[in-house]
Amino acid sequence: MPGPTKSDDARETVEQVDFIVPALTVKDLLSAIPAHCMQRSALRSGVYVVWDFALLYCIYKLAALASDLATPRYVALPHLAMYSVAWWSIWAAYGFAAGLVMTGLWVIGHECGHQAFSDSKVLNNTIGWILHSGIGVPYFSFRITHAKHHAANGHLYQDQVYIPKTRSQLGLPPLDPSSENLEGSSVTEKMKKELYEAIGDSPIAAALGVAFYVLMGWPLYLTLNLSNQRTEHFANHFLPRPPLFEKRHFWQIILSDIGVFLWVAGLVYWSFAQSFGDMMRLYGVPYLWMNHWLVIMTFLQHTDPLIPYYRPEEFNFARGALTTFDRSLLGGAGKFWAWVGAFTTHGLAETHVLHHVASRIPHYHAWEATYALRQRLEREGIKLIGGPCGWSEMYRVYRQCVFIEDQGSIVFYKNVKGLAAARPVFPQIKTTGEKGVHSVN
């Protein structure tokens, strides 16, 4: 016999995590960072560029050598088909490894856009244009919109990436105070059913949504403004016009487009001069892996049930800078893979909070600066470290972060049940008498 069903008036109530709304100023945050971490060196940054290209070459030579050895001349396998399996496996491993290193080159190009490569703006933009054009990124176009993202990170109306959908935008039943509360800590069974019918919660659909994000998210962000603010007119990163760009940006956008055009032309030439399969094996597959890692890292840096979003009345730059998480790329696979992920991508995922506080700090100083900043935040009861970047975390967050409310000055994502995992708590500072020491209630 089926068990008893819950009454529509029954409620599910959850205990929410307290998110301490930062009361720190920009000066407070910057003062925690050692001064020498702000120093930029063109020579040291350039060494990392050379290192990444050398590492790519070594990965290629190793794969080519292994591919040559995986033949009947050098090794005896039980079945001829196993030689094909070995060949595909070798080049699949190459694609994975090269994709991580290409992500590292994207990171250095991204640092150029923040003027973190060197003290020279001309050198920064020249190296950044070359590196980003070589992986299909419109350098100046992305630099401009990315700067807007940094200025308004966590701002519901001005941020430039991973903007949450509101209840009304998804066409969900309006908030009913008799059935649920604004904070998302208590919801009746009736409202949960209504939300479920409106949204659905299919694991297969969620898995397909994640797959679409990691495969197509980055190029669609550049071409269709995916996940950005809704605009009245069509916008992308290749058209030098509003709403993304101003008239003064015109020639920067054109130069970005020229770089991407040369990239496409080079890939087409490669495909005809050698073969499309050869181009995809050596460049295309690593490029897809790079896109995949970029989306996973940036999505998880800025999306989580425990990350708040601010409306204008409660937003300031310091709070926005702390509206992100540090995460370990590949950390879910163990310490060795966590080291591989951080090493090849220059700590992009692991030091992201610091990056939003002071974006001109180069990656080789970001680790020391991150540890210093974390100590300062911990004194305020603030910890901004999320789970490791990976497919399982991407899937979990994608399913838990469904919508936000149309009202509220500080809001958190709600899931398909209308429940939120966190709530904002404002600190009350009490002096204990000892200089520089305080407690948070």
PLY file of the C-alpha trace (Angstrom):
ply
format ascii 1.0
element vertex 441
property float x
property float y
property float z
element edge 440
property int vertex1
property int vertex2
end_header
0.00 0.00 0.00
1.28 3.51 -0.77
2.40 5.60 2.19
0.48 8.61 3.44
0.77 11.76 1.33
1.68 15.08 2.84
-1.00 17.71 3.25
-0.80 20.74 0.97
-0.57 22.89 4.11
2.42 20.96 5.47
5.67 22.90 5.33
9.27 22.08 4.68
11.57 24.31 6.72
15.35 24.31 6.31
18.17 25.66 8.45
20.01 28.19 6.34
23.69 29.07 6.33
24.44 32.57 7.62
26.28 34.63 5.03
27.95 37.56 6.77
27.46 40.61 4.58
30.92 42.23 4.38
31.30 45.54 6.19
34.83 45.99 4.90
36.04 48.84 2.72
38.29 48.55 -0.31
41.08 50.01 1.83
40.54 47.25 4.41
40.90 44.59 1.73
43.92 46.08 -0.02
45.75 46.76 3.24
45.74 43.02 3.96
47.79 42.29 0.83
51.61 42.53 1.01
52.79 45.51 -1.04
55.29 43.52 -3.11
52.44 41.36 -4.47
51.36 44.39 -6.52
54.62 44.42 -8.46
54.52 43.32 -12.12
57.47 42.02 -14.11
57.45 41.80 -17.90
60.39 39.39 -17.77
58.79 37.04 -15.25
55.42 37.15 -17.00
57.13 36.51 -20.33
58.89 33.46 -18.91
55.49 31.95 -18.14
54.40 32.50 -21.75
57.51 30.73 -23.02
57.02 27.99 -20.44
53.42 27.34 -21.54
54.41 27.05 -25.20
57.33 24.80 -24.30
55.01 22.62 -22.23
52.59 22.38 -25.16
55.44 21.30 -27.42
56.61 18.66 -24.94
53.07 17.28 -24.60
52.82 17.06 -28.39
56.20 15.34 -28.79
55.36 12.86 -26.03
52.02 12.02 -27.67
53.66 11.70 -31.10
56.34 9.40 -29.70
53.79 7.23 -27.88
51.66 7.10 -31.04
54.65 5.93 -33.10
55.50 3.25 -30.54
51.93 1.93 -30.33
52.38 -0.08 -33.53
53.01 -3.77 -34.27
56.65 -2.95 -34.94
57.26 -2.04 -31.28
54.54 -3.70 -29.23
52.46 -6.85 -29.61
48.76 -6.50 -28.75
46.22 -9.35 -28.68
44.03 -7.84 -31.41
44.61 -5.43 -34.30
41.71 -3.26 -33.13
43.63 -2.50 -29.94
46.17 -0.49 -31.92
43.40 1.87 -32.98
42.18 2.07 -29.38
45.71 2.89 -28.24
46.10 5.59 -30.91
42.81 7.25 -30.00
43.60 7.02 -26.28
47.01 8.65 -26.71
45.65 11.60 -28.66
42.65 11.94 -26.34
45.09 12.26 -23.43
47.06 14.80 -25.46
43.89 16.84 -26.06
43.07 16.84 -22.35
46.57 17.90 -21.28
47.02 20.47 -24.04
43.61 21.93 -23.22
44.69 22.62 -19.65
47.87 24.38 -20.83
45.90 26.39 -23.41
43.66 27.49 -20.56
46.81 28.74 -18.86
47.63 30.82 -21.96
44.10 32.23 -21.85
44.76 33.21 -18.23
47.92 35.13 -19.18
46.07 36.90 -22.01
43.33 37.74 -19.52
45.96 39.17 -17.16
47.18 41.36 -20.01
43.67 42.79 -20.23
43.88 43.68 -16.54
47.32 45.27 -17.12
48.82 42.65 -14.78
51.43 41.36 -17.26
53.81 44.32 -16.96
53.99 48.04 -16.21
53.69 48.83 -19.93
50.16 49.22 -21.30
51.43 48.87 -24.88
53.23 45.61 -24.08
50.24 44.29 -22.13
47.82 44.93 -24.97
50.21 43.62 -27.64
50.87 40.32 -25.84
47.22 40.02 -24.84
46.02 40.57 -28.43
48.42 37.94 -29.77
47.62 35.32 -27.12
43.86 35.80 -27.16
43.62 36.05 -30.95
45.49 32.75 -31.15
42.70 31.03 -29.22
39.76 32.80 -30.85
39.14 35.48 -28.23
38.42 39.10 -29.32
40.97 40.65 -26.96
39.90 44.27 -26.63
36.19 43.44 -26.82
36.45 40.95 -23.99
38.74 43.24 -22.01
36.11 46.00 -22.08
33.12 43.87 -21.02
35.23 41.96 -18.51
36.23 45.24 -16.85
32.52 46.04 -16.46
32.06 42.64 -14.83
34.79 43.40 -12.31
33.33 46.82 -11.54
29.89 45.36 -10.84
30.47 41.76 -9.80
27.38 40.54 -7.95
25.26 43.55 -9.01
21.96 42.20 -10.36
21.53 44.92 -12.96
25.08 45.81 -13.99
27.14 42.61 -13.83
28.07 41.13 -17.20
28.06 37.37 -16.74
26.00 34.54 -15.19
23.03 36.76 -14.36
20.38 34.85 -12.36
16.85 34.55 -13.73
14.14 35.97 -11.49
10.87 34.31 -10.57
8.92 36.50 -13.00
11.40 36.00 -15.86
10.86 32.24 -15.62
7.09 32.69 -15.50
6.79 31.03 -12.08
3.82 31.48 -9.72
4.16 34.81 -7.87
5.48 34.84 -4.31
2.67 33.96 -1.89
3.60 34.95 1.69
1.02 32.51 3.03
2.78 29.59 1.35
6.45 30.61 1.42
8.69 33.29 2.79
10.90 35.67 0.85
14.05 34.26 2.44
13.28 30.77 1.14
13.54 28.96 4.48
9.96 27.64 4.58
7.67 26.45 1.78
4.35 24.60 1.81
3.87 21.35 -0.09
1.30 23.07 -2.31
3.77 25.74 -3.42
6.51 23.16 -3.93
4.20 21.25 -6.27
3.35 24.41 -8.21
7.01 25.31 -8.62
7.92 21.77 -9.64
5.19 21.73 -12.29
6.39 25.06 -13.65
10.11 24.25 -13.62
10.51 20.48 -13.60
13.53 18.75 -12.13
14.76 16.12 -14.54
18.29 14.82 -13.88
18.65 14.09 -17.60
17.60 17.61 -18.55
20.02 19.04 -15.99
22.86 16.89 -17.35
22.10 18.05 -20.89
21.97 21.65 -19.69
25.40 21.29 -18.09
26.77 19.66 -21.25
25.42 22.53 -23.35
27.01 25.06 -21.02
30.48 23.51 -21.03
30.54 22.86 -24.78
28.89 26.01 -26.13
28.80 28.50 -23.25
31.99 30.41 -24.08
31.47 30.90 -27.86
27.78 31.75 -27.29
28.73 34.32 -24.67
30.98 36.01 -27.24
28.56 35.77 -30.17
25.07 35.95 -28.60
25.79 37.60 -25.23
24.59 34.43 -23.49
24.18 34.70 -19.68
24.62 38.49 -19.78
22.07 41.19 -19.02
19.07 41.28 -21.32
19.41 44.01 -23.95
16.86 45.71 -26.16
19.01 45.28 -29.25
21.14 42.37 -30.42
24.63 42.52 -28.95
27.81 40.52 -29.22
31.55 40.96 -28.80
32.22 41.52 -32.51
29.91 44.47 -33.25
31.36 47.89 -32.27
28.11 49.37 -31.07
25.94 49.74 -27.96
24.91 48.30 -25.60
28.25 46.56 -24.99
30.51 49.25 -26.44
30.76 53.00 -26.93
31.86 54.97 -29.99
35.33 55.44 -28.52
35.81 51.67 -28.56
35.24 51.32 -32.33
38.81 50.68 -33.49
39.58 48.44 -30.52
36.67 46.20 -31.52
37.79 46.21 -35.16
41.32 45.22 -34.12
39.84 42.42 -31.99
37.81 41.23 -34.98
40.91 41.24 -37.19
42.68 39.01 -34.68
39.82 36.49 -34.65
39.55 36.64 -38.47
43.24 35.75 -38.78
42.68 32.88 -36.31
39.81 31.48 -38.39
41.79 31.91 -41.61
44.71 30.04 -40.08
42.50 27.12 -39.06
40.91 26.97 -42.52
44.34 27.02 -44.18
45.56 24.28 -41.83
42.51 22.15 -42.63
43.12 22.39 -46.38
46.91 22.23 -46.30
46.99 19.19 -44.02
43.52 17.89 -43.16
40.56 18.87 -41.01
41.16 15.78 -38.88
44.78 16.76 -38.32
43.74 20.29 -37.28
41.10 18.96 -34.88
43.46 16.38 -33.36
46.28 18.84 -32.69
44.34 22.05 -32.05
40.56 21.62 -32.18
40.20 19.11 -29.35
42.48 21.05 -26.95
40.54 24.19 -27.88
37.25 22.50 -26.90
38.80 21.38 -23.63
39.93 24.96 -23.01
36.37 26.24 -23.56
35.12 23.51 -21.24
37.47 24.50 -18.40
36.77 28.20 -18.81
33.04 27.70 -18.46
33.30 25.32 -15.51
35.67 27.60 -13.62
33.91 30.89 -14.30
30.44 29.43 -13.72
31.42 27.92 -10.37
33.39 30.98 -9.31
30.24 33.09 -9.62
27.39 30.65 -9.06
26.53 28.77 -5.89
23.56 28.56 -3.49
25.78 30.27 -0.89
26.79 33.25 -3.08
24.64 36.40 -2.70
23.48 38.87 -5.32
22.98 42.55 -4.55
20.45 45.08 -5.74
21.65 48.71 -5.96
20.68 49.78 -2.43
23.08 47.27 -0.80
25.82 47.04 -3.44
29.30 48.47 -3.19
32.56 47.45 -4.83
33.99 45.70 -1.77
30.88 43.55 -1.36
30.84 42.80 -5.07
34.48 41.76 -5.04
33.65 39.25 -2.30
30.73 37.81 -4.25
32.71 34.88 -5.58
34.39 31.65 -4.44
37.87 30.21 -4.62
37.74 26.61 -5.82
40.30 23.94 -6.63
40.31 22.88 -10.27
40.43 19.05 -10.44
40.66 18.98 -6.63
37.87 16.44 -6.43
40.21 13.86 -8.00
42.83 14.19 -5.25
45.81 16.32 -4.27
47.92 15.41 -7.29
45.25 16.45 -9.77
44.52 19.57 -7.72
48.19 20.49 -8.20
47.97 19.74 -11.95
44.89 21.91 -12.33
46.37 24.84 -10.42
49.80 24.52 -12.06
48.61 24.42 -15.67
45.97 27.16 -15.31
48.06 29.47 -13.10
45.66 29.35 -10.16
42.74 30.97 -11.97
40.17 29.05 -9.93
42.10 28.89 -6.67
42.79 32.65 -6.26
39.69 34.21 -7.75
38.50 36.17 -4.71
41.85 37.96 -4.60
41.60 38.57 -8.34
38.36 40.51 -7.84
39.83 42.52 -4.99
43.01 43.50 -6.89
42.93 42.42 -10.53
46.36 43.87 -11.40
48.17 41.34 -9.23
49.91 38.79 -11.53
49.24 35.12 -10.97
52.70 34.40 -9.56
51.96 36.75 -6.63
48.29 35.77 -6.33
48.94 32.79 -4.06
50.71 34.75 -1.33
48.18 37.58 -1.63
45.29 35.09 -1.41
46.51 33.58 1.86
46.97 37.04 3.37
43.51 38.15 2.25
41.90 34.97 3.60
43.36 35.64 7.04
41.81 39.13 7.00
38.43 37.80 5.91
38.48 35.03 8.50
38.74 37.66 11.24
35.36 38.90 9.97
33.92 35.39 9.95
33.96 35.31 6.14
35.07 32.21 4.27
34.81 32.21 0.49
35.96 28.73 -0.51
33.68 26.42 -2.47
33.86 22.78 -3.50
36.35 21.63 -6.16
35.70 22.59 -9.78
34.51 19.58 -11.71
31.56 17.97 -13.43
29.83 16.75 -10.26
30.01 20.21 -8.65
28.82 21.84 -11.87
25.85 19.46 -11.95
25.02 20.05 -8.27
25.14 23.82 -8.54
23.22 23.85 -11.83
20.34 21.95 -10.20
20.35 23.96 -6.97
20.57 27.44 -8.52
17.25 27.85 -10.31
15.88 31.35 -9.67
16.00 34.40 -7.42
13.18 36.56 -6.12
12.09 39.78 -7.83
12.36 41.62 -4.53
14.92 41.81 -1.76
18.09 43.88 -1.59
20.32 40.82 -0.98
19.12 37.58 -2.49
20.31 34.00 -2.88
19.41 31.36 -5.42
16.43 29.15 -4.68
16.07 25.57 -5.87
13.14 23.90 -7.60
11.34 23.65 -4.25
11.64 27.39 -3.62
14.16 26.85 -0.80
17.33 28.90 -0.38
20.47 27.53 1.27
21.69 30.81 2.77
20.48 34.06 4.26
22.22 37.44 4.70
23.39 38.42 8.17
24.72 41.90 8.92
27.66 42.02 11.37
27.36 43.98 14.58
30.77 45.21 15.61
31.56 45.32 19.33
34.90 46.65 20.57
36.55 44.39 23.12
38.98 47.02 24.37
42.04 45.61 22.63
43.17 47.66 19.69
42.22 46.14 16.35
40.21 43.30 17.91
36.46 42.95 17.50
33.79 40.29 17.48
30.92 39.64 15.10
27.46 38.88 16.43
0 1
1 2
2 3
3 4
4 5
5 6
6 7
7 8
8 9
9 10
10 11
11 12
12 13
13 14
14 15
15 16
16 17
17 18
18 19
19 20
20 21
21 22
22 23
23 24
24 25
25 26
26 27
27 28
28 29
29 30
30 31
31 32
32 33
33 34
34 35
35 36
36 37
37 38
38 39
39 40
40 41
41 42
42 43
43 44
44 45
45 46
46 47
47 48
48 49
49 50
50 51
51 52
52 53
53 54
54 55
55 56
56 57
57 58
58 59
59 60
60 61
61 62
62 63
63 64
64 65
65 66
66 67
67 68
68 69
69 70
70 71
71 72
72 73
73 74
74 75
75 76
76 77
77 78
78 79
79 80
80 81
81 82
82 83
83 84
84 85
85 86
86 87
87 88
88 89
89 90
90 91
91 92
92 93
93 94
94 95
95 96
96 97
97 98
98 99
99 100
100 101
101 102
102 103
103 104
104 105
105 106
106 107
107 108
108 109
109 110
110 111
111 112
112 113
113 114
114 115
115 116
116 117
117 118
118 119
119 120
120 121
121 122
122 123
123 124
124 125
125 126
126 127
127 128
128 129
129 130
130 131
131 132
132 133
133 134
134 135
135 136
136 137
137 138
138 139
139 140
140 141
141 142
142 143
143 144
144 145
145 146
146 147
147 148
148 149
149 150
150 151
151 152
152 153
153 154
154 155
155 156
156 157
157 158
158 159
159 160
160 161
161 162
162 163
163 164
164 165
165 166
166 167
167 168
168 169
169 170
170 171
171 172
172 173
173 174
174 175
175 176
176 177
177 178
178 179
179 180
180 181
181 182
182 183
183 184
184 185
185 186
186 187
187 188
188 189
189 190
190 191
191 192
192 193
193 194
194 195
195 196
196 197
197 198
198 199
199 200
200 201
201 202
202 203
203 204
204 205
205 206
206 207
207 208
208 209
209 210
210 211
211 212
212 213
213 214
214 215
215 216
216 217
217 218
218 219
219 220
220 221
221 222
222 223
223 224
224 225
225 226
226 227
227 228
228 229
229 230
230 231
231 232
232 233
233 234
234 235
235 236
236 237
237 238
238 239
239 240
240 241
241 242
242 243
243 244
244 245
245 246
246 247
247 248
248 249
249 250
250 251
251 252
252 253
253 254
254 255
255 256
256 257
257 258
258 259
259 260
260 261
261 262
262 263
263 264
264 265
265 266
266 267
267 268
268 269
269 270
270 271
271 272
272 273
273 274
274 275
275 276
276 277
277 278
278 279
279 280
280 281
281 282
282 283
283 284
284 285
285 286
286 287
287 288
288 289
289 290
290 291
291 292
292 293
293 294
294 295
295 296
296 297
297 298
298 299
299 300
300 301
301 302
302 303
303 304
304 305
305 306
306 307
307 308
308 309
309 310
310 311
311 312
312 313
313 314
314 315
315 316
316 317
317 318
318 319
319 320
320 321
321 322
322 323
323 324
324 325
325 326
326 327
327 328
328 329
329 330
330 331
331 332
332 333
333 334
334 335
335 336
336 337
337 338
338 339
339 340
340 341
341 342
342 343
343 344
344 345
345 346
346 347
347 348
348 349
349 350
350 351
351 352
352 353
353 354
354 355
355 356
356 357
357 358
358 359
359 360
360 361
361 362
362 363
363 364
364 365
365 366
366 367
367 368
368 369
369 370
370 371
371 372
372 373
373 374
374 375
375 376
376 377
377 378
378 379
379 380
380 381
381 382
382 383
383 384
384 385
385 386
386 387
387 388
388 389
389 390
390 391
391 392
392 393
393 394
394 395
395 396
396 397
397 398
398 399
399 400
400 401
401 402
402 403
403 404
404 405
405 406
406 407
407 408
408 409
409 410
410 411
411 412
412 413
413 414
414 415
415 416
416 417
417 418
418 419
419 420
420 421
421 422
422 423
423 424
424 425
425 426
426 427
427 428
428 429
429 430
430 431
431 432
432 433
433 434
434 435
435 436
436 437
437 438
438 439
439 440
